[in-house]
Amino acid sequence: MTFLNKIKSKSVIKLSILLSIIIFFSINIITNNMLGYSRIDFTENKLYSLSEGTKKLLKNLDEPIHLRLFISSNLVKDVPQFSTYANRVETILKTYSNISNGKITIETIDPKPFSDEEDRAVGMGINPFNATEMSDSLYFGLAATNSTNGQKNIPMFSPERETFLEYDLTSLISELSQTKKPIVSIIDNLGLSADGRVGKPEQQILKQMKEMFKVEMVNESANELDKDTKILMVIHPKFLSDETLYMIDQWVLKGGATLIFLDPYAETELSRQQGMPPMNPRSDLKKLLDTWGIKFDNKQAVLDSEFGFRIARKINGRDVQVTNYPWLNIRGEGLNKNDSTLSNLSTIVMTTAGSLQDTNKNPILEPIIRSSKKSGVGDAQKAGNPEGDPRDLLSNIKSDNENYTLAGWIKANLNSSFINSEDKKDNQLMKSKNKSNVLIVTDADMLMDRNWLTQRGAFANNGDFVLNIVEKMIGGNALSDLRGKSTSWRPFEKIIELEKIAEEKFLIEEQMLAKKLEGMEDKIRNLTQNSDKDTDVLSPETIKAIDGFKTEMMATRSQLRNVKFDLRRDVDLLKKWIISINVAILPIAFAAVSLIISLRRKRKASY
C-alpha cells in the first residue's frame, strides 16, 4: 500500500509539473494577445507610462501615418548597450500603432551594407554610425510620412535622448497630423537665436518651438504682426518704441495670447557690442503694466533660503559651498498644480527673478509660480554679481511668511495704455471686449539652456513649462501632460535643508565673532593711544590687557570651529544613513521574502 502510494505520489508530482508548465505558457500566450503591450508602472511619477496626451492624440488621428524603423540586425551584437533601448523603441512603436486603431502602420527595415534598404535609409535622412573604425555602418533611426508630402524623421535614436523618447515620437506624429503649423511671433531681446560671435548655439526651447510651430522673429521696432499669429512672446523687453508698445497693447486688448518674460537682471543677455557687458540688463514694460495695475520692480530680485541653489563659488580666494539665494530651484508648493501647465511638473529653475504685485482693488493676477515663505527681495545687480558672496544677501530675507509671485496669469478686461488724444489712432481699442489671455514670468534667463539642460538631459522642467503654456494658449493640449513627467534628477532635500541651516547658523556665529573682534581691536587701539606718547614701549597693564583679548579671541575661534564641526557631522551622518538605506534596502527585502517562503515550506513539510 505504501509502495502504491509512493507511485501515485510521484505521478501526481509529475502531472503537477506538467500542468504548471502548460499553465505558464498558456498565461503568457493569453496575456500577450489580450493585454498586448500593457504594463504596470510602479515609479512614483509614472515615468514609463504612456501619457494621456499621447493616447488622446493617437485615438483621434485623421491622417494615416507610416513609420519606417531602420534598425540594423547587428546593432545589439556590435553595440550591446543599445539592447534595452532598441527593445523599448520597438515596443513603444507597436503600442502607438495599437492605440491608433490602424492609423499608424509600422515597417521594420534592416539596412544591410550595400543594399537597397541602406540606400533608402540614407535617402530618408537616417544617419549611419560605426561601432568601431573597422565595422560596417549601423542604423537605428525612424522615418515617418503622412498621406501627402509630409515627412519627418529621427536620424538616430541617441541614448542621450532616451528620456525624451515619447516626446520625440509624439511630437513627430503630432506635426505630421497637422495640415498647417500655428504661428508664434517672438520679440526677443535676450538672445535665444544662435550667435556666431561668441559660439552660442540656438537655445533648445527655441529649437523645439520651431519643430512644432512656425516661429516668426519680430524686430523690436515693429508695428504690426503676421495676421495669422496665434501667440505673441515678448522676451526681456526694454527700449521698445511707442509704436511697438501700441502694437502689443492692441494685441492684448483683442484677446491675443501673450507670453511675457521680464527680468530685473538678465545674466545671460549678450551685449550688442562684442566684449562689452549689456548696457542695461533690466526689463522695462512699465507703460503697459501700470495701466494693467501690475507692479514689477526691475531693480529688486527675489531671494529664497528654501528654494535657493547650493553652489560652489570662489570667495576670498577659496572655493566655498554656499546657498545662492537668488538662484531658485522652485518645487512643491511653489508650483500651482491646479494650473494645467504645471500639474505634472516637478521643478522650475529661475536665476535672479523679480516679482509681481497686483495693485488693483479687485485683483486680476492669478499666481502660478511663487517663492517659499522663507524669502525676501534684494538689490538685483548685487544678486546677479557672479563674484559676490551670496551670504551677504541673507539679511534681506525676512521671516514674514510672504510668498512672492514669480509668474501669473492676467485674465481680465483691460484698458489701453494709449488714451491721450495725441496717442489715439484710427480703429483703436480703448478697452478689451473679452478677458485678456496674458501670462507674465519674472525671469527671462529661465529660457536659456544653462538653467534647465545639460548634456545628460534635463534637470528642470523649464522647457516643458514654456511649451505647455504655448500649447495651452493655442488650444492644443496633446503634449502637455506628456512633457510634464518628472525628471530623474532628485536632490536629497533633507540634506540640503540641513546644510542651509548649518550655513545660516555658522554665518550668525561668524558675524558675532567679527563684531567681537572689531570691539577687541578698538579696545587695543584705545589702550595703545592712551599709553605714554613719549615712548613706544607699552605698559605692563596694556600688554596684559592685549594678551587677555588675544586669549579670548582664540577661545571664540575654537568655539566657532566646534560649532561648524558639529553641524557638519550631523549632515555627514544623515548622508551615510541615506546611502546605507538605499544600498541595503533591496537585498534586505529580497532576503526577507526568501526567508518567509523558506519557513512556510518547512512548516508544510512538517505536516
C-alpha positions as MATLAB code, in Angstrom:
seq = 'MTFLNKIKSKSVIKLSILLSIIIFFSINIITNNMLGYSRIDFTENKLYSLSEGTKKLLKNLDEPIHLRLFISSNLVKDVPQFSTYANRVETILKTYSNISNGKITIETIDPKPFSDEEDRAVGMGINPFNATEMSDSLYFGLAATNSTNGQKNIPMFSPERETFLEYDLTSLISELSQTKKPIVSIIDNLGLSADGRVGKPEQQILKQMKEMFKVEMVNESANELDKDTKILMVIHPKFLSDETLYMIDQWVLKGGATLIFLDPYAETELSRQQGMPPMNPRSDLKKLLDTWGIKFDNKQAVLDSEFGFRIARKINGRDVQVTNYPWLNIRGEGLNKNDSTLSNLSTIVMTTAGSLQDTNKNPILEPIIRSSKKSGVGDAQKAGNPEGDPRDLLSNIKSDNENYTLAGWIKANLNSSFINSEDKKDNQLMKSKNKSNVLIVTDADMLMDRNWLTQRGAFANNGDFVLNIVEKMIGGNALSDLRGKSTSWRPFEKIIELEKIAEEKFLIEEQMLAKKLEGMEDKIRNLTQNSDKDTDVLSPETIKAIDGFKTEMMATRSQLRNVKFDLRRDVDLLKKWIISINVAILPIAFAAVSLIISLRRKRKASY';
ca = [
       0.000    0.000    0.000;
       2.792    2.330    0.905;
       4.608    1.471   -2.324;
       1.493    2.197   -4.403;
       1.030    5.476   -2.579;
       4.584    6.439   -3.451;
       3.964    5.652   -7.118;
       0.769    7.679   -7.059;
       2.573   10.481   -5.281;
       5.301   10.556   -7.940;
       2.694   10.546  -10.697;
       0.863   13.423   -9.069;
       4.135   15.384   -8.807;
       4.959   14.772  -12.481;
       1.426   15.675  -13.514;
       1.590   18.842  -11.388;
       4.870   19.887  -13.015;
       3.444   19.232  -16.481;
       0.285   21.190  -15.700;
       2.368   24.033  -14.241;
       4.377   24.261  -17.466;
       1.202   24.225  -19.573;
      -0.450   26.872  -17.386;
       2.703   29.037  -17.511;
       2.821   29.078  -21.302;
      -0.957   29.456  -21.564;
      -0.942   32.519  -19.318;
       1.882   34.064  -21.348;
       0.074   33.427  -24.646;
      -3.250   34.755  -23.312;
      -1.750   37.876  -21.718;
       0.350   38.554  -24.793;
      -2.728   38.501  -27.029;
      -5.230   40.107  -24.684;
      -3.088   42.699  -22.931;
      -0.767   43.475  -25.830;
       1.828   45.900  -24.580;
       0.149   46.844  -21.324;
       2.419   47.084  -18.325;
       2.327   48.208  -14.719;
       4.416   51.240  -13.804;
       5.408   51.411  -10.139;
       7.555   54.553  -10.441;
       6.437   57.459   -8.261;
       5.542   59.800  -11.127;
       4.684   57.167  -13.775;
       7.846   57.885  -15.738;
       7.387   54.904  -18.053;
       3.635   55.082  -18.657;
       2.186   56.333  -21.923;
       0.723   59.767  -21.244;
      -2.943   60.637  -21.649;
      -1.960   63.332  -24.133;
      -0.297   60.758  -26.379;
      -3.252   58.366  -26.108;
      -5.740   61.109  -26.953;
      -3.703   62.202  -29.968;
      -3.354   58.646  -31.293;
      -7.044   57.785  -30.836;
      -8.165   60.906  -32.731;
      -5.794   60.737  -35.686;
      -7.447   61.558  -39.001;
      -4.269   61.436  -41.054;
      -2.704   57.997  -41.727;
       0.990   57.874  -40.831;
       3.531   55.278  -41.924;
       6.572   54.659  -39.714;
       9.748   53.076  -41.059;
      12.041   51.834  -38.306;
      15.533   51.384  -39.708;
      17.419   49.091  -37.315;
      20.483   47.053  -38.240;
      20.364   43.354  -37.357;
      23.889   43.615  -35.907;
      23.059   46.618  -33.718;
      22.743   44.777  -30.409;
      25.648   42.455  -31.220;
      28.044   45.280  -32.112;
      26.714   47.784  -29.551;
      25.345   45.785  -26.577;
      24.425   48.937  -24.653;
      21.667   49.547  -27.244;
      19.901   46.291  -26.340;
      17.341   47.613  -23.825;
      16.830   50.878  -25.671;
      16.204   49.164  -29.022;
      13.643   46.864  -27.409;
      11.927   49.853  -25.793;
      11.734   51.708  -29.125;
      10.181   48.721  -30.902;
       7.720   48.138  -28.069;
       6.531   51.717  -27.833;
       6.089   51.985  -31.621;
       3.850   48.887  -31.613;
       1.902   50.383  -28.727;
       1.387   53.588  -30.736;
       0.088   51.522  -33.663;
      -2.328   49.551  -31.457;
      -3.825   52.672  -29.874;
      -4.198   54.481  -33.212;
      -6.681   51.861  -34.499;
      -4.665   51.242  -37.635;
      -3.934   54.883  -38.492;
      -0.263   54.267  -37.715;
       1.482   51.482  -39.619;
       4.999   50.231  -38.924;
       7.614   48.806  -41.256;
      10.851   47.434  -39.767;
      13.775   47.570  -42.177;
      17.272   46.061  -41.832;
      19.589   48.287  -43.919;
      22.403   45.838  -44.593;
      25.637   47.191  -46.146;
      25.435   47.996  -49.880;
      21.745   47.015  -50.053;
      18.736   48.855  -51.463;
      17.480   49.165  -47.892;
      20.652   51.053  -46.929;
      20.075   53.448  -49.842;
      16.511   54.001  -48.583;
      17.771   54.743  -45.083;
      20.288   57.320  -46.301;
      17.748   58.815  -48.700;
      15.261   59.308  -45.856;
      17.796   61.079  -43.643;
      18.813   58.266  -41.286;
      22.353   58.751  -40.018;
      24.814   55.831  -40.108;
      27.317   55.239  -37.325;
      30.079   52.732  -36.607;
      30.705   50.623  -33.518;
      34.432   50.553  -34.351;
      36.593   52.045  -37.073;
      36.674   48.737  -38.975;
      32.993   47.744  -38.572;
      30.191   48.199  -41.086;
      27.779   51.104  -40.800;
      24.896   50.653  -38.372;
      21.467   52.294  -38.461;
      18.962   52.989  -35.694;
      16.506   55.681  -36.727;
      12.947   56.396  -37.789;
      11.397   57.938  -40.894;
       7.716   58.913  -40.896;
       5.433   60.041  -43.708;
       1.780   61.054  -43.998;
      -0.625   60.695  -46.896;
       0.589   63.888  -48.597;
       4.192   65.041  -48.864;
       4.820   65.410  -45.149;
       7.959   63.718  -43.887;
       9.730   63.801  -40.515;
      12.479   61.654  -39.132;
      14.599   60.845  -36.120;
      18.037   60.432  -37.757;
      19.295   58.337  -34.841;
      17.836   57.169  -31.549;
      20.570   58.560  -29.348;
      20.834   57.128  -25.794;
      21.317   60.708  -24.549;
      17.730   61.457  -25.614;
      16.125   58.310  -24.249;
      14.328   60.345  -21.583;
      12.708   62.318  -24.435;
      11.677   59.236  -26.438;
       7.919   59.582  -26.037;
       8.107   63.331  -26.560;
      10.129   62.925  -29.785;
       7.754   60.308  -31.168;
       4.535   62.082  -30.200;
       5.673   65.490  -31.434;
       6.707   63.869  -34.741;
       3.267   62.297  -35.139;
       1.514   65.470  -33.981;
       3.315   67.533  -36.592;
       2.575   65.084  -39.408;
      -1.094   65.072  -38.412;
      -1.358   68.866  -38.770;
      -2.072   70.449  -42.109;
      -0.815   73.897  -41.087;
       1.537   74.998  -38.314;
       0.345   77.778  -35.995;
       2.460   80.940  -35.979;
       4.278   82.088  -32.841;
       5.663   85.642  -33.139;
       8.626   86.444  -30.859;
      10.160   89.760  -29.824;
      13.470   88.607  -28.326;
      15.890   90.963  -26.631;
      17.665   88.230  -24.669;
      19.226   86.071  -27.366;
      17.594   82.672  -27.930;
      18.867   82.535  -31.501;
      22.331   81.255  -32.378;
      25.126   83.832  -32.152;
      28.297   83.047  -34.116;
      30.215   85.918  -32.482;
      30.524   84.009  -29.232;
      29.819   80.491  -30.465;
      26.415   80.347  -28.767;
      24.086   77.743  -30.299;
      20.371   78.159  -30.770;
      18.694   77.558  -27.426;
      16.776   74.307  -27.051;
      13.446   75.950  -26.215;
      13.506   77.940  -29.458;
      14.637   74.861  -31.371;
      11.745   72.784  -30.021;
       9.271   75.547  -30.787;
      10.478   75.691  -34.391;
       9.866   71.947  -34.715;
       6.285   72.278  -33.509;
       5.246   75.747  -34.719;
       6.068   78.321  -37.331;
       8.224   80.838  -35.461;
       8.418   84.445  -36.651;
      11.164   86.569  -35.068;
       9.789   90.124  -34.811;
      12.027   93.199  -34.823;
      11.790   95.185  -31.579;
      10.804   98.267  -33.557;
       7.994   96.516  -35.462;
       4.474   97.963  -35.506;
       2.479   95.002  -36.794;
       2.376   91.211  -36.507;
       1.723   88.485  -39.043;
      -2.055   88.347  -39.489;
      -2.052   84.595  -38.725;
      -0.174   84.954  -35.438;
      -1.587   82.727  -32.696;
       0.738   83.757  -29.850;
       2.971   86.744  -29.171;
       6.031   86.131  -27.000;
       7.790   89.197  -25.573;
      11.183   88.283  -24.084;
      13.147   90.742  -21.909;
      11.584   93.933  -23.366;
      13.453   97.230  -22.979;
      13.785  100.388  -25.034;
      10.652   99.422  -27.009;
       9.273  102.233  -29.137;
       5.761  103.565  -28.614;
       4.791  102.006  -31.958;
       5.826   98.553  -30.716;
       4.185   99.078  -27.320;
       0.993  100.167  -29.089;
       1.098   97.006  -31.219;
       1.384   94.872  -28.051;
      -1.320   96.924  -26.322;
      -3.856   96.406  -29.118;
      -2.956   92.740  -29.486;
      -3.690   92.154  -25.801;
      -6.973   94.109  -25.939;
      -8.113   91.944  -28.868;
      -7.651   88.909  -26.616;
      -4.449   87.839  -28.324;
      -2.498   85.176  -26.411;
       0.567   86.871  -24.924;
       3.509   85.337  -23.080;
       5.831   87.887  -21.431;
       9.222   87.207  -19.823;
      10.548   90.067  -17.694;
      13.835   90.152  -15.778;
      15.329   92.510  -13.162;
      18.831   91.339  -14.085;
      19.227   89.252  -17.249;
      22.505   87.463  -16.528;
      22.559   85.623  -19.855;
      21.896   88.623  -22.115;
      24.580   89.175  -24.716;
      25.837   92.669  -25.388;
      25.281   94.149  -28.798;
      28.900   95.244  -28.718;
      31.210   92.247  -28.545;
      33.286   92.068  -25.378;
      31.158   94.636  -23.534;
      28.531   93.941  -20.858;
      24.881   94.787  -21.673;
      24.093   98.475  -21.229;
      21.029   97.706  -19.106;
      20.156   94.122  -18.085;
      16.739   95.173  -16.691;
      13.443   94.622  -18.496;
      11.041   97.532  -18.882;
       7.358   97.264  -19.768;
       6.199   99.862  -17.259;
       3.837  101.768  -19.567;
       1.643   98.694  -20.142;
       1.981   97.195  -16.666;
       0.979  100.414  -14.914;
      -2.240  100.521  -16.921;
      -2.997   96.905  -16.077;
      -2.377   97.560  -12.378;
       0.626   95.243  -12.168;
       3.810   96.354  -10.404;
       7.191   94.954  -11.408;
      10.204   96.454   -9.648;
      13.042   95.905  -12.119;
      15.689   96.721   -9.515;
      14.752   94.046   -6.969;
      15.376   90.288   -7.144;
      13.685   87.576   -5.084;
      15.899   85.795   -2.523;
      14.826   82.457   -1.074;
      16.534   80.399    1.639;
      14.336   77.341    0.989;
      14.460   77.239   -2.811;
      17.996   78.650   -3.116;
      20.564   76.539   -5.003;
      23.644   75.086   -3.347;
      26.644   76.117   -5.446;
      30.436   76.257   -5.287;
      31.838   79.790   -5.568;
      35.299   81.230   -5.131;
      35.140   83.673   -2.216;
      38.244   85.390   -0.846;
      40.449   83.129   -2.938;
      38.974   79.772   -1.926;
      36.116   77.578   -3.145;
      33.164   77.596   -0.766;
      29.878   75.668   -0.813;
      27.123   78.242   -0.265;
      23.421   78.746   -0.877;
      22.894   81.150   -3.756;
      19.652   82.760   -2.603;
      18.761   84.475   -5.952;
      19.069   81.163   -7.862;
      15.768   79.390   -7.266;
      15.001   75.683   -7.581;
      11.219   76.042   -7.313;
       9.273   72.910   -6.405;
       6.462   71.607   -4.210;
       4.160   74.360   -3.019;
       5.996   76.881   -5.192;
       4.210   75.406   -8.248;
       0.435   75.733   -8.506;
      -0.540   72.190   -9.513;
      -4.120   73.332  -10.155;
      -2.841   75.021  -13.305;
      -2.774   72.519  -16.180;
       0.603   73.770  -17.402;
       2.223   72.850  -14.081;
       0.099   69.928  -12.912;
       2.701   67.270  -13.656;
       5.933   69.263  -13.480;
       8.401   68.781  -10.640;
      10.805   71.746  -10.690;
      11.384   75.119  -12.345;
      14.740   76.887  -12.156;
      14.943   80.698  -12.180;
      18.014   82.868  -11.656;
      17.735   86.420  -10.325;
      13.984   86.588  -10.832;
      11.761   89.533   -9.993;
       8.267   89.594   -8.514;
       4.798   90.813   -9.463;
       2.332   92.763   -7.333;
      -1.338   93.331   -8.092;
      -2.341   96.931   -7.263;
      -5.972   96.615   -8.401;
      -8.847   96.918   -5.904;
     -10.225   93.721   -7.379;
      -7.095   91.597   -8.013;
      -6.674   90.300  -11.553;
      -3.360   88.455  -11.148;
      -3.593   84.670  -10.744;
      -0.219   83.435   -9.414;
       1.006   80.052  -10.628;
       4.664   80.153   -9.519;
       5.672   81.580   -6.137;
       8.648   81.776   -3.837;
       8.605   79.976   -0.492;
       7.651   81.732    2.740;
      11.355   81.935    3.614;
      12.015   84.647    1.040;
      12.680   88.336    0.590;
      13.957   90.800   -2.008;
      17.300   92.492   -2.526;
      19.246   94.580   -4.991;
      19.091   92.770   -8.353;
      22.517   93.903   -9.555;
      24.163   92.717   -6.345;
      22.209   89.454   -6.530;
      23.356   88.887  -10.104;
      27.040   89.503   -9.376;
      28.808   86.190  -10.215;
      31.729   87.070   -7.936;
      29.730   88.218   -4.911;
      29.185   86.322   -1.675;
      25.511   85.221   -1.605;
      25.640   85.062    2.200;
      25.746   88.849    2.246;
      22.131   88.772    0.980;
      20.819   86.675    3.864;
      19.854   89.717    5.937;
      17.310   90.668    3.212;
      15.273   87.522    3.865;
      12.631   88.328    6.462;
      10.552   85.790    8.355;
       7.233   87.398    7.430;
       5.755   84.298    5.751;
       5.254   86.175    2.475;
       5.224   84.428   -0.887;
       6.399   86.463   -3.873;
       4.659   85.945   -7.212;
       7.155   84.823   -9.867;
       4.649   84.071  -12.633;
       0.936   84.667  -13.051;
      -1.989   84.875  -15.444;
      -3.813   88.094  -16.212;
      -7.319   87.224  -17.335;
      -9.359   90.409  -17.084;
     -10.867   93.264  -19.059;
      -8.008   95.709  -19.564;
      -7.782   99.335  -20.687;
      -5.493  100.748  -23.344;
      -2.249  102.422  -22.278;
      -2.674  104.944  -25.114;
      -5.617  107.097  -24.021;
      -4.214  110.592  -24.589;
      -5.523  112.426  -27.649;
      -2.096  112.570  -29.282;
      -1.709  108.798  -28.805;
      -5.075  107.819  -30.257;
      -5.237  106.183  -33.661;
      -7.988  105.108  -36.033;
      -9.811  101.900  -35.092;
      -8.034  101.874  -31.744;
      -9.476   99.703  -28.996;
      -9.741  101.610  -25.726;
     -10.817   98.587  -23.703;
     -10.797   94.858  -24.250;
     -14.063   93.251  -25.291;
     -13.120   89.899  -23.760;
     -10.881   88.870  -20.901;
      -7.181   89.032  -21.657;
      -5.030   85.925  -22.165;
      -1.679   87.030  -20.749;
       0.956   85.193  -18.717;
       3.854   87.112  -17.161;
       7.030   85.383  -15.937;
       9.585   87.415  -13.966;
      12.746   85.660  -15.215;
      13.906   85.578  -18.812;
      17.102   83.614  -18.070;
      14.948   80.547  -17.406;
      14.614   80.202  -21.204;
      18.340   79.627  -21.644;
      19.788   76.107  -21.782;
      22.054   76.625  -18.784;
      19.025   76.990  -16.477;
      17.485   73.588  -17.200;
      19.550   71.450  -19.540;
      22.883   69.604  -19.563;
      24.434   67.131  -21.984;
      22.966   64.340  -19.864;
      19.452   65.689  -20.190;
      17.018   68.000  -18.435;
      17.407   68.658  -14.721;
      14.405   71.007  -14.574;
      11.087   71.418  -16.410;
      11.651   74.919  -17.833;
      11.293   73.761  -21.430;
       8.227   71.695  -20.577;
       6.623   74.682  -18.870;
       7.128   77.070  -21.797;
       5.851   74.608  -24.391;
       2.889   73.695  -22.186;
       1.969   77.383  -21.965;
       2.274   77.871  -25.723;
       0.136   74.807  -26.421;
      -2.457   75.850  -23.877;
      -2.691   79.286  -25.436;
      -3.011   77.840  -28.921;
      -5.649   75.458  -27.674;
      -3.925   72.131  -28.190;
      -3.110   70.030  -25.128;
      -1.999   66.818  -26.813;
       1.523   67.042  -25.410;
       1.020   68.990  -22.189;
       0.927   66.040  -19.787;
       3.468   64.146  -21.868;
       6.275   66.608  -21.197;
       5.042   67.049  -17.671;
       6.692   63.899  -16.329;
       9.137   64.383  -13.506;
      12.828   64.398  -14.230;
      15.008   61.613  -12.903;
      17.190   64.127  -11.044;
      16.076   64.261   -7.421;
      18.129   66.154   -4.825;
      18.480   64.963   -1.206;
      16.198   67.718    0.058;
      16.662   66.903    3.758;
      20.442   67.073    3.413;
      20.226   70.369    1.527;
      17.917   71.758    4.215;
      20.379   70.775    6.969;
      23.270   72.310    5.037;
      21.357   75.565    4.726;
      20.506   75.618    8.424;
      24.132   74.889    9.277;
      25.326   77.636    6.958;
      22.929   80.220    8.363;
      23.857   79.342   11.948;
      27.522   79.483   11.026;
      27.039   82.864    9.383;
      25.404   84.231   12.552;
      28.330   82.947   14.639;
      30.757   84.390   12.109;
      29.088   87.806   12.244;
      29.111   87.733   16.064;
      32.808   86.861   16.014;
      33.592   89.648   13.546;
      31.741   92.142   15.722;
      33.530   90.866   18.819;
      36.918   91.050   17.094;
      36.164   94.573   15.938;
      35.382   95.558   19.523;
      38.609   93.989   20.726;
      40.619   95.821   18.083;
      39.015   99.096   19.148;
      39.939   98.408   22.781;
      43.530   97.539   21.856;
      43.721  100.688   19.715;
      42.395  102.802   22.553;
      44.823  101.240   25.013;
      47.698  101.928   22.644;
      46.626  105.521   22.005;
      46.160  106.205   25.724;
      49.624  104.931   26.617;
      52.548  107.245   27.184;
      53.113  109.116   23.904;
      56.758  109.790   24.707;
      57.680  106.143   24.476;
      56.953  103.287   22.115;
      57.057  100.777   24.964;
      53.645   99.587   26.134;
      52.955   99.468   29.840;
      52.638   96.061   31.574;
      48.932   96.735   32.143;
      48.394   97.347   28.412;
      50.320   94.226   27.441;
      48.313   92.178   29.944;
      45.031   93.541   28.563;
      46.077   92.811   24.981;
      47.093   89.271   25.928;
      43.721   88.822   27.591;
      41.917   89.933   24.429;
      44.057   87.596   22.303;
      43.230   84.661   24.585;
      39.536   85.492   24.340;
      39.798   85.732   20.543;
      41.416   82.289   20.326;
      38.747   80.786   22.584;
      35.963   82.277   20.449;
      37.532   80.942   17.256;
      37.877   77.495   18.826;
      34.221   77.577   19.825;
      33.259   78.571   16.275;
      35.220   75.646   14.842;
      33.440   73.261   17.204;
      30.008   74.570   16.178;
      30.865   74.194   12.494;
      32.240   70.678   13.091;
      29.112   69.563   14.975;
      26.785   70.845   12.244;
      28.888   69.237    9.517;
      28.895   65.974   11.472;
      25.069   65.921   11.548;
      24.902   66.361    7.776;
      27.549   63.678    7.121;
      25.786   61.249    9.459;
      22.475   61.773    7.647;
      24.176   61.212    4.277;
      25.658   57.922    5.495;
      22.261   56.734    6.737;
      20.573   57.587    3.415;
      23.277   55.849    1.372;
      23.146   52.788    3.631;
      19.359   52.537    3.374;
      19.400   52.932   -0.437;
      22.138   50.324   -0.844;
      20.779   47.817    1.681;
      17.004   48.075    1.288;
      16.661   45.828   -1.796;
      18.934   42.999   -0.532;
      17.155   43.083    2.842;
      13.729   42.993    1.169;
      14.665   40.017   -1.044;
      16.248   38.216    1.900;
      13.090   38.730    3.986;
      10.831   37.378    1.226;
      13.106   34.371    0.711;
      13.138   33.656    4.430;
       9.329   33.794    4.679;
       8.944   31.422    1.715;
      11.532   29.044    3.180;
       9.815   28.975    6.594;
       6.424   28.294    5.021;
       7.828   25.377    3.037;
       9.360   23.873    6.169;
       6.053   24.151    8.034;
       4.179   22.441    5.190;
       6.810   19.699    5.017;
       6.486   19.070    8.769;
       2.788   18.406    8.360;
];
